[in-house]
C-alpha cells in the first residue's frame, strides 16, 4: 500500500485505489483535469483567504499538493480533490497563525474574511500577469481562444460551449485541452514571444 503524504492525508478518501500516474500521463491529466478548474479554485481562495496577497501562492501550493498526491493515487473527483486540498491548506494556515480558535475553522464559509486593498506593487504585478495572459490568449487559434474564454471566464459548461460554437462536446474538449496546454506553455514554458499562433 502506498503511503499518502502528510499534507494530503485529509483528502485520502477522494483518491482512487488504482495505479499511480507517471510522466506525460500525469502531466496530461493535470492540464486536462486540474488547470481548467483554476477559475473555481481562485473563486474559492478569494472567498476564503484572509490575505489577498497570498492567493497566488496558495494556488501554486494547491497545484503542487494535488500533483504530488496524483503521483501516488488518482483522484476520483478532480474538482472535489482540488477544493478539499485548498480547504485543508487554508485550515492549516489559520491554525498555524492562531488567529481564531480551531473550532471556528471547521467551516471557512462562515468566517468573516477581511479583504485588504492590494498595494501598488501587487496591482502592478497583477496588471503584468493579466497582460501575459492576454498575450497567451491572443496567440491561440480563434476556436481554442473562444472555447477557453467561455469556459474559464464565463464559466460555461462544455455542453453550453458546444451549443454556442455549433460543434460537438468532444470538439470543445479538444479546443479546451489544446488551448490550456498552449497557455501553460506560453506562461510557464520556453515559448518564444513571436507573433505566430500557438
Residue pairs with C-beta under 8 A, 6 or more apart in sequence:
2 20
2 72
2 73
3 72
4 12
4 15
4 69
4 72
4 73
5 65
5 68
5 69
5 72
7 65
7 68
7 88
7 89
8 65
8 68
8 69
8 85
8 88
10 84
10 88
11 69
11 81
11 84
11 85
11 88
14 75
14 76
14 77
14 80
14 81
14 84
15 69
15 72
15 73
15 74
15 75
15 76
15 81
16 73
16 74
16 75
16 76
17 73
18 73
18 74
19 74
20 70
20 71
20 72
20 73
20 74
21 29
21 70
21 71
21 74
22 71
26 67
26 70
26 71
29 70
29 74
30 63
30 66
30 67
30 70
31 177
31 180
31 181
31 184
32 177
32 180
33 78
34 63
34 66
34 67
34 78
34 82
35 180
35 184
36 151
36 152
36 176
36 180
37 78
37 79
37 82
38 59
38 152
39 152
39 153
39 155
40 79
40 82
40 83
41 59
41 62
41 82
41 83
41 86
42 55
42 59
44 83
44 86
44 87
45 55
45 58
45 59
45 86
45 90
46 52
46 55
47 109
47 113
48 86
48 87
48 90
48 108
48 109
48 111
48 113
49 55
49 58
49 90
49 113
50 94
50 99
50 113
50 114
51 116
52 115
52 116
52 118
52 122
53 116
53 118
53 119
53 122
54 93
58 86
58 89
58 90
58 93
61 89
62 82
62 85
62 86
62 89
65 85
65 89
66 75
66 81
66 82
66 85
69 75
69 81
69 85
75 81
87 108
90 108
91 105
91 108
94 100
94 105
95 102
95 105
100 111
104 111
105 111
118 126
132 186
132 187
133 183
133 187
135 186
135 193
136 182
136 183
136 186
136 187
136 198
137 145
137 148
137 149
137 183
138 145
139 182
139 186
139 196
139 197
139 198
140 148
140 179
140 182
140 183
140 197
140 198
141 178
141 197
141 198
143 165
143 175
144 175
144 176
144 178
144 179
144 182
145 179
146 165
146 175
147 161
147 165
147 172
147 175
147 176
147 179
148 175
148 176
148 179
148 180
148 183
150 156
150 160
150 161
150 164
150 165
151 158
151 161
151 176
156 164
158 169
158 172
158 173
158 176
159 169
161 172
161 176
162 168
162 169
162 171
162 172
165 171
165 172
182 198
183 198
185 191
185 198
186 198
191 198
